[in-house]
Amino acid sequence: MAFTASDLSVLAYANNFTLWHYTTVDASVATAGYFNSVTGMLNVNDLIIANIDTDGTPDTTFYVVTANDGSSVTITAYT
């Protein structure tokens, strides 16, 4: 599945940090390039709470934006 911008929302913002929520039927949002269409919104160290595979085996994973070069976004599962 593809990224859907309307499923990404801000939960909190302070001091150049944003806490995001994203919900999707996709089983994995950590694939390369998944969030590339919103490079202008996501900043390094932002946190994304992702509810994934909502129509299958739902799971919640926390991701940190680890890189954003203006054309591609990299996220890593927070452990």
N, C-alpha and C positions, 0 to 999 in steps of 0.2 A: 504494500500500500504506500501511498505517498503522504507526505506531511500535509496537514490541514491547519492553516494559520488560525482559523476560528476556534480551534481546540486548544490553543495556547493562551494562557491568561496570567496576568500579574497577580500574585498574592500579596506581595509586600515589596517596597522599594525604599532604600535609605543608603546614603553615603556611597553612591555609585555601585550598589549591590542590588540585584533583583532576585526575588524568590518567585519562581514560575510554577505553574501547574499545567500539565499536558495530559490529555486523555486520548486514547486511540485504540482501534481494534487491531493495530499492528502488533505482532509478537515481539518485535525488536526495533527500538528507535536508535540503537547505538551503531547502526550501519553507517559507513562513510557517506557523508553528504546529506544525511537525512534532514538536518536543520539549516542547510545552506541558503534556503530562500529567505531566512530571517537573520542574516548576518548583521544587519543594521540594528537589530534589537537585542541580541545576546552578547554579553560581555564575558571575558575571561573571569572565572571565579563565581559567576552566577550559578544558582542552584535550581535544578528542574526536578520537581516531583512528578513522576510519570506513572499514570495508571495505564498499563499496557494490556493488550490482548483481552479487551473488555467483553468481547463476544465469544471467547474461548475459555482459557484458563487465566482469569485475571490475576495480575500481579502489580505491585507497586515498587518502583525502583527510584532511588535518588541518583541524579546525575549532576556532575560538575562540568561546566564549560571550561575545558582546558586549553583551547586555542581558538582564535578567530582572527584570520588574516584579511578579513574584508570580503573574501569570496568563498571561504569554506569554514565551517564550524566543526570542532572536535569536542565530543563529550566523553566522559569516563564515569563509570558507575562509582558512586561514593561508597567506600567501605569503612 
